[in-house]
Amino acid sequence: MPTPAATPAAAQSPPSQQRSILLDLPFLRLWTGATSSGLATWALPFVLGLAVLDRTLTAADLGLLLAARTVGFLAAVPVAGVLADRHSRRGVVLWAGLTAGAAAPVIAAGLDRSVLLMATAAAIAGAGQGACRPAYQALTAEVVGAEHRQQANAAMTLSVRVTTLVGPSLAALLAVFLDTWALLMGIGLLWVVAACVPGRGGRPAATGDPSAPSPGAGGTSFVAEFTEGVREARRHPWFLAGLGALTAVIATGYSATGVALPLVSRDAYGSEVVLAGAMTAYTAGALTGALLIARWRPRSPGWAALAGLASYGLAPLSLVVPVHPVVVMAAYAVAGAGIELFNVPWFTAAQREVAPDKLARVSSLDFLLSYGLAPLGLALIAPAIDAFGARAVLVGCAIVCFAAPAVAALTPSARTFSRPPARNDTP
């Protein structure tokens, strides 16, 4: 079993159990940077959508820009995982944030001039966004002591949910006074904050197989180093099982939310009320789940987390037949709470169990599979609905959401999200 992460200097004097983790200055700086990156990430598609409304962009242009951003994200995640294990995690956050920040004014310069320029800049922005994800995940383990990481991860996910809840109203308000160009420049400033505010964490000592080459040693290739991260992931059966379940749920349940919910809201209920209410209930449920798991320590954390993940199946299930709108909203609230009951213990377990010098690479594998396959699910669900009907597809999505975590729970180490000591830890 990997040695727990060495406690960095920033975490040797952890905050008192009686006070919030947000009162710890090193973590507060990290949290502020992560919140800024989350707000900038969310804001770009919304602001570009406003450009479609004022006819600066076409819908086809918007689709091209968002696709380019996704390609940049997926390309950068594995590279950033290697770099964050090879070099300073703080340095990766800095350069990733500055890269994404520099892309925002280029997107603004391309408005009404060059869609190709905007698409190139959107891909660069996506690369900066993708590079931040594994680096922030690993930096959290450096800045926060082990006993406070669950609370820290809950605070991180709370910032994401608050941004999602407050962001649309804030952006709409700013759009009254500012044009698209100014809003894009504001996104660039958010990325500068994300890059510059977080402090430096303590560098954990290398662990794992002593015969394995150290990152960057002897001209080791990126592929070899990323493969070493994959081998580290394979040493943790609970991680592989949980990642498979998470990927299946996102590819099906998330797709049902993104595609089927608007269709059902329009066709079955005749208005956007159910769509807006369900998404608001989902965010409110996620906030509740994050607040709960910040303090709750279940006896079987892995099983509890997988049960939370399985609750996402209630979302597509609530759309199968017409029911009262309150039922749909309640189902989405439970799904939102459940996803955070999974996310926070999942991140915390990875930070505890994975060899510290390989954490960024394992985290990049997590993001690459779980979020990387989401666009595929979104692309396939609409044709599937046309071919088999919405009801059959929604039932199928619900079954996958319930079954995948249940199968993952059968893995012996899934109960605690930890691998018991083995006679030989080498792969």
C-alpha positions as CSV (number, residue, x, y, z in Angstrom):
1,M,0.0,0.0,0.0
2,P,1.5,3.4,-0.9
3,T,2.9,5.5,1.9
4,P,0.6,8.3,2.8
5,A,1.5,11.7,1.4
6,A,4.3,13.4,3.3
7,T,2.8,16.3,5.3
8,P,4.0,19.5,3.7
9,A,5.2,22.4,5.6
10,A,2.0,24.3,4.8
11,A,0.0,21.5,6.5
12,Q,2.1,20.7,9.5
13,S,0.1,23.2,11.6
14,P,-3.4,22.3,10.4
15,P,-6.3,24.4,11.4
16,S,-8.2,23.4,14.5
17,Q,-10.9,20.9,14.2
18,Q,-13.3,23.6,15.5
19,R,-12.7,26.1,12.7
20,S,-13.4,26.0,9.0
21,I,-10.7,24.9,6.6
22,L,-11.3,28.2,4.8
23,L,-9.7,30.0,7.7
24,D,-6.4,28.2,6.8
25,L,-4.6,30.8,4.6
26,P,-2.7,28.4,2.3
27,F,-5.9,26.5,1.6
28,L,-7.9,29.7,1.3
29,R,-5.5,30.9,-1.4
30,L,-5.8,27.5,-3.2
31,W,-9.6,27.6,-2.9
32,T,-9.8,31.1,-4.3
33,G,-7.7,30.1,-7.3
34,A,-9.8,27.0,-7.9
35,T,-13.0,29.0,-7.6
36,S,-11.7,31.6,-10.1
37,S,-10.8,28.8,-12.6
38,G,-14.2,27.2,-12.2
39,L,-16.0,30.5,-12.8
40,A,-13.9,31.2,-15.8
41,T,-14.5,27.7,-17.2
42,W,-18.2,28.0,-16.7
43,A,-18.4,31.6,-18.0
44,L,-16.8,31.0,-21.5
45,P,-19.6,29.0,-23.1
46,F,-22.2,31.3,-21.5
47,V,-20.6,34.4,-22.8
48,L,-20.1,32.9,-26.2
49,G,-23.8,32.0,-26.1
50,L,-24.6,35.7,-25.5
51,A,-22.6,36.4,-28.6
52,V,-25.0,34.2,-30.5
53,L,-27.9,36.1,-29.1
54,D,-26.6,39.4,-30.4
55,R,-25.7,37.8,-33.7
56,T,-21.9,38.3,-33.3
57,L,-21.6,34.5,-33.7
58,T,-23.7,31.9,-35.4
59,A,-24.9,28.7,-33.7
60,A,-22.5,26.7,-35.9
61,D,-19.6,28.9,-34.8
62,L,-20.5,28.4,-31.2
63,G,-20.5,24.6,-31.7
64,L,-17.1,24.8,-33.4
65,L,-15.6,26.9,-30.5
66,L,-16.9,24.6,-27.8
67,A,-15.7,21.5,-29.7
68,A,-12.2,23.1,-30.0
69,R,-12.2,23.9,-26.3
70,T,-13.1,20.2,-25.5
71,V,-10.3,19.0,-27.8
72,G,-7.8,21.3,-26.1
73,F,-9.0,20.0,-22.7
74,L,-8.6,16.4,-23.5
75,A,-5.2,16.8,-25.1
76,A,-3.8,18.8,-22.1
77,V,-5.1,16.6,-19.3
78,P,-2.6,13.6,-19.6
79,V,0.3,16.0,-20.5
80,A,-0.4,18.1,-17.4
81,G,-0.6,15.0,-15.2
82,V,2.9,14.1,-16.2
83,L,4.2,17.7,-15.9
84,A,2.6,18.1,-12.4
85,D,4.4,14.9,-11.2
86,R,7.6,15.8,-12.9
87,H,7.8,19.5,-11.9
88,S,6.1,21.8,-9.4
89,R,2.3,21.4,-9.2
90,R,2.2,25.2,-8.3
91,G,4.2,25.9,-11.5
92,V,1.7,23.9,-13.6
93,V,-1.2,25.8,-12.1
94,L,0.6,29.1,-12.8
95,W,1.4,28.4,-16.5
96,A,-2.0,26.7,-17.2
97,G,-3.9,29.7,-15.8
98,L,-1.8,32.2,-17.6
99,T,-2.2,30.2,-20.9
100,A,-6.0,30.2,-20.5
101,G,-6.0,33.8,-19.5
102,A,-4.0,34.8,-22.6
103,A,-6.4,33.0,-24.8
104,A,-9.5,35.0,-23.7
105,P,-8.4,38.4,-25.3
106,V,-7.5,36.5,-28.5
107,I,-11.0,35.1,-28.6
108,A,-12.3,38.6,-28.2
109,A,-10.0,39.9,-31.0
110,G,-11.5,37.3,-33.3
111,L,-15.1,38.4,-32.8
112,D,-16.6,39.4,-36.1
113,R,-13.2,38.9,-37.7
114,S,-11.9,35.3,-37.7
115,V,-13.7,32.2,-36.5
116,L,-10.5,30.2,-37.1
117,L,-8.6,32.5,-34.8
118,M,-11.3,32.1,-32.1
119,A,-11.3,28.3,-32.5
120,T,-7.5,28.2,-32.0
121,A,-7.7,30.4,-29.0
122,A,-10.6,28.3,-27.6
123,A,-8.5,25.2,-27.9
124,I,-5.7,26.9,-26.0
125,A,-8.2,28.0,-23.3
126,G,-9.4,24.4,-23.1
127,A,-5.8,23.2,-22.7
128,G,-5.2,25.6,-19.9
129,Q,-8.5,24.5,-18.2
130,G,-7.5,20.8,-18.6
131,A,-4.0,21.3,-17.3
132,C,-5.3,22.9,-14.2
133,R,-7.5,20.0,-13.1
134,P,-4.9,17.3,-12.2
135,A,-2.5,20.0,-10.8
136,Y,-5.1,21.5,-8.5
137,Q,-6.1,18.0,-7.3
138,A,-2.5,17.1,-6.5
139,L,-1.8,20.5,-5.0
140,T,-4.7,20.1,-2.5
141,A,-2.9,17.0,-1.1
142,E,0.3,19.1,-0.7
143,V,-1.4,22.1,1.0
144,V,-3.9,20.3,3.3
145,G,-3.1,17.7,6.0
146,A,-4.7,14.3,5.6
147,E,-7.2,14.8,8.4
148,H,-8.7,17.9,6.8
149,R,-8.8,16.8,3.1
150,Q,-12.4,15.6,3.1
151,Q,-13.5,19.0,4.4
152,A,-11.2,20.7,1.9
153,N,-12.5,18.7,-1.0
154,A,-16.1,19.5,0.1
155,A,-15.2,23.2,0.1
156,M,-13.7,22.9,-3.4
157,T,-16.9,21.3,-4.7
158,L,-19.1,23.8,-2.9
159,S,-17.4,26.6,-4.8
160,V,-18.2,24.9,-8.1
161,R,-21.9,24.5,-7.1
162,V,-22.2,28.1,-5.8
163,T,-20.6,29.3,-9.1
164,T,-23.2,27.3,-11.1
165,L,-26.1,28.6,-9.0
166,V,-25.0,32.3,-8.9
167,G,-23.1,32.6,-12.1
168,P,-26.0,32.8,-14.6
169,S,-27.7,35.7,-12.8
170,L,-24.3,37.5,-12.3
171,A,-23.4,37.1,-16.0
172,A,-26.8,38.2,-17.2
173,L,-26.5,41.3,-14.9
174,L,-23.1,42.1,-16.2
175,A,-24.3,41.7,-19.8
176,V,-26.6,44.6,-19.3
177,F,-23.7,46.9,-18.8
178,L,-20.8,45.2,-20.7
179,D,-20.5,43.8,-24.2
180,T,-19.1,40.4,-25.1
181,W,-15.6,41.8,-25.6
182,A,-15.5,43.1,-22.1
183,L,-16.9,39.9,-20.6
184,L,-14.2,37.9,-22.4
185,M,-11.6,40.2,-21.0
186,G,-13.1,39.5,-17.5
187,I,-12.7,35.8,-18.1
188,G,-9.1,36.4,-18.8
189,L,-8.7,38.2,-15.5
190,L,-10.3,35.4,-13.7
191,W,-7.7,33.0,-15.1
192,V,-4.9,35.4,-14.0
193,V,-6.3,35.1,-10.4
194,A,-6.5,31.3,-10.8
195,A,-2.9,31.3,-11.9
196,C,-1.3,33.7,-9.4
197,V,-3.3,33.4,-6.1
198,P,-2.6,29.8,-5.0
199,G,0.6,29.4,-2.9
200,R,3.3,26.7,-3.1
201,G,2.7,23.4,-1.4
202,G,5.3,21.1,0.1
203,R,6.7,18.6,-2.4
204,P,5.9,15.0,-1.2
205,A,8.7,12.4,-1.3
206,A,8.6,9.8,-4.1
207,T,7.0,6.5,-3.1
208,G,6.0,3.3,-4.9
209,D,8.3,1.0,-6.8
210,P,11.9,2.1,-6.1
211,S,13.1,0.5,-9.3
212,A,10.8,2.7,-11.4
213,P,12.5,5.7,-13.1
214,S,11.9,9.0,-11.4
215,P,9.8,11.5,-13.4
216,G,11.9,13.1,-16.1
217,A,15.0,11.0,-15.3
218,G,17.1,9.9,-18.2
219,G,15.0,11.5,-20.8
220,T,11.9,9.3,-19.9
221,S,9.2,10.0,-22.4
222,F,5.8,11.4,-21.6
223,V,4.1,8.2,-22.7
224,A,6.3,6.1,-20.4
225,E,5.6,8.4,-17.5
226,F,1.9,8.4,-18.1
227,T,2.0,4.6,-18.4
228,E,3.6,4.6,-15.0
229,G,0.6,6.5,-13.7
230,V,-1.7,3.9,-15.3
231,R,0.2,1.2,-13.5
232,E,-0.2,3.0,-10.3
233,A,-4.0,3.2,-10.9
234,R,-4.1,-0.5,-11.5
235,R,-2.6,-1.1,-8.1
236,H,-5.9,0.1,-6.6
237,P,-8.8,-2.1,-7.6
238,W,-11.3,0.2,-5.9
239,F,-10.1,3.1,-8.1
240,L,-10.5,1.2,-11.3
241,A,-14.0,-0.1,-10.3
242,G,-15.1,3.4,-9.2
243,L,-13.7,5.1,-12.3
244,G,-15.6,2.6,-14.5
245,A,-18.8,3.3,-12.6
246,L,-18.3,7.1,-12.7
247,T,-17.6,7.0,-16.4
248,A,-20.7,4.9,-17.1
249,V,-22.9,7.2,-15.0
250,I,-21.6,10.4,-16.6
251,A,-21.9,9.0,-20.1
252,T,-25.5,8.0,-19.6
253,G,-27.1,9.9,-16.8
254,Y,-25.3,13.2,-17.6
255,S,-26.4,12.8,-21.2
256,A,-30.0,12.2,-20.2
257,T,-29.8,15.5,-18.2
258,G,-28.2,17.4,-21.1
259,V,-30.4,16.2,-24.0
260,A,-33.5,14.4,-22.8
261,L,-34.5,16.8,-20.0
262,P,-35.1,19.8,-22.3
263,L,-37.0,17.6,-24.7
264,V,-39.2,16.1,-22.0
265,S,-39.8,19.6,-20.4
266,R,-40.9,20.9,-23.8
267,D,-43.0,17.9,-25.0
268,A,-44.5,16.5,-21.8
269,Y,-44.9,19.7,-19.7
270,G,-45.2,22.3,-22.4
271,S,-42.8,24.8,-20.8
272,E,-39.3,25.4,-19.5
273,V,-40.4,25.3,-15.9
274,V,-39.4,21.7,-15.4
275,L,-36.1,22.2,-17.0
276,A,-35.2,25.2,-14.9
277,G,-36.6,23.7,-11.7
278,A,-34.8,20.4,-12.2
279,M,-31.4,22.0,-12.8
280,T,-31.9,24.4,-9.8
281,A,-32.9,21.4,-7.6
282,Y,-29.9,19.5,-8.8
283,T,-27.5,22.3,-7.8
284,A,-29.3,22.8,-4.5
285,G,-29.1,19.0,-3.8
286,A,-25.4,19.1,-4.7
287,L,-24.8,21.9,-2.2
288,T,-26.6,20.0,0.5
289,G,-24.6,16.8,-0.3
290,A,-21.3,18.7,-0.1
291,L,-22.2,20.3,3.2
292,L,-23.2,16.9,4.6
293,I,-20.1,15.0,3.5
294,A,-17.8,17.8,4.8
295,R,-18.6,16.4,8.3
296,W,-20.0,12.9,7.8
297,R,-17.6,10.0,8.1
298,P,-19.6,6.8,7.1
299,R,-18.3,3.5,8.4
300,S,-18.1,2.1,4.9
301,P,-17.1,5.3,2.9
302,G,-16.7,3.5,-0.4
303,W,-20.1,1.8,-0.4
304,A,-21.7,5.1,0.8
305,A,-20.1,7.0,-2.0
306,L,-21.1,4.4,-4.7
307,A,-24.7,4.5,-3.3
308,G,-24.6,8.2,-3.8
309,L,-23.4,7.8,-7.4
310,A,-26.1,5.3,-8.1
311,S,-28.8,7.8,-7.0
312,Y,-28.1,9.7,-10.3
313,G,-30.3,7.0,-11.9
314,L,-33.3,8.7,-10.3
315,A,-32.8,11.6,-12.8
316,P,-33.5,9.8,-16.0
317,L,-36.0,7.5,-14.3
318,S,-38.1,10.5,-13.3
319,L,-38.5,11.4,-17.0
320,V,-39.7,8.0,-18.2
321,V,-43.4,8.8,-17.6
322,P,-45.2,12.1,-17.0
323,V,-45.3,12.8,-13.3
324,H,-45.9,15.9,-11.2
325,P,-43.0,18.4,-11.8
326,V,-42.2,18.3,-8.1
327,V,-41.3,14.6,-8.4
328,V,-38.8,15.4,-11.2
329,M,-37.3,18.2,-9.1
330,A,-37.0,16.0,-6.1
331,A,-35.3,13.2,-8.1
332,Y,-32.8,15.7,-9.4
333,A,-32.2,17.1,-5.9
334,V,-31.4,13.6,-4.7
335,A,-29.1,13.0,-7.7
336,G,-27.3,16.2,-7.0
337,A,-26.7,15.3,-3.4
338,G,-25.6,11.8,-4.4
339,I,-23.0,12.9,-6.9
340,E,-21.3,15.0,-4.2
341,L,-21.5,12.2,-1.7
342,F,-19.5,10.3,-4.2
343,N,-17.1,13.1,-5.4
344,V,-15.7,14.2,-2.1
345,P,-14.8,10.8,-0.7
346,W,-13.5,9.8,-4.1
347,F,-11.1,12.7,-4.3
348,T,-10.1,12.3,-0.7
349,A,-9.4,8.6,-1.1
350,A,-7.2,9.2,-4.2
351,Q,-5.2,11.8,-2.3
352,R,-4.7,9.3,0.6
353,E,-4.1,6.1,-1.3
354,V,-2.3,6.9,-4.5
355,A,1.5,7.4,-4.3
356,P,2.1,11.1,-3.9
357,D,4.5,11.4,-6.7
358,K,2.0,9.8,-9.1
359,L,-1.2,11.5,-7.9
360,A,-1.4,14.1,-10.7
361,R,-1.1,11.3,-13.4
362,V,-3.7,9.2,-11.7
363,S,-6.0,12.2,-11.4
364,S,-5.5,13.0,-15.1
365,L,-6.6,9.5,-15.9
366,D,-9.7,10.1,-13.8
367,F,-10.6,13.3,-15.6
368,L,-9.6,12.0,-19.0
369,L,-12.0,9.0,-18.9
370,S,-14.9,10.3,-16.8
371,Y,-15.2,13.7,-18.5
372,G,-13.6,12.7,-21.8
373,L,-16.3,10.2,-22.6
374,A,-19.1,12.6,-21.7
375,P,-19.2,14.3,-25.1
376,L,-19.5,10.8,-26.7
377,G,-22.6,10.1,-24.6
378,L,-24.1,13.5,-25.5
379,A,-23.4,12.8,-29.2
380,L,-25.1,9.4,-29.1
381,I,-28.1,9.9,-27.0
382,A,-30.1,12.1,-29.5
383,P,-29.7,9.5,-32.3
384,A,-30.6,6.8,-29.8
385,I,-33.8,8.6,-28.9
386,D,-34.7,9.0,-32.6
387,A,-34.0,5.2,-33.1
388,F,-35.5,3.7,-30.0
389,G,-37.7,6.4,-28.4
390,A,-37.1,8.6,-25.4
391,R,-38.7,6.1,-22.9
392,A,-36.5,3.2,-23.8
393,V,-33.3,5.3,-23.8
394,L,-34.2,6.8,-20.4
395,V,-34.9,3.4,-18.9
396,G,-31.6,2.2,-20.3
397,C,-29.7,5.2,-18.8
398,A,-31.3,4.6,-15.4
399,I,-30.4,0.9,-15.4
400,V,-26.8,1.8,-16.2
401,C,-26.7,4.4,-13.4
402,F,-28.0,1.9,-10.9
403,A,-26.0,-1.1,-12.1
404,A,-22.6,0.3,-12.7
405,P,-22.0,1.4,-9.0
406,A,-23.5,-1.8,-7.8
407,V,-21.0,-3.8,-9.8
408,A,-18.2,-1.6,-8.6
409,A,-19.2,-2.2,-5.0
410,L,-18.5,-5.9,-5.5
411,T,-14.8,-5.2,-5.6
412,P,-13.5,-6.1,-2.1
413,S,-11.5,-2.8,-1.6
414,A,-14.5,-0.7,-2.8
415,R,-16.1,-0.8,0.7
416,T,-13.5,1.5,2.2
417,F,-11.9,3.0,-1.0
418,S,-8.6,1.6,0.2
419,R,-6.3,-1.2,-0.8
420,P,-5.4,-3.6,2.0
421,P,-1.7,-4.3,2.5
422,A,-0.4,-6.9,0.0
423,R,2.7,-9.1,0.1
424,N,4.0,-7.5,-3.0
425,D,3.0,-4.0,-4.1
426,T,4.7,-4.1,-7.4
427,P,2.3,-4.4,-10.4
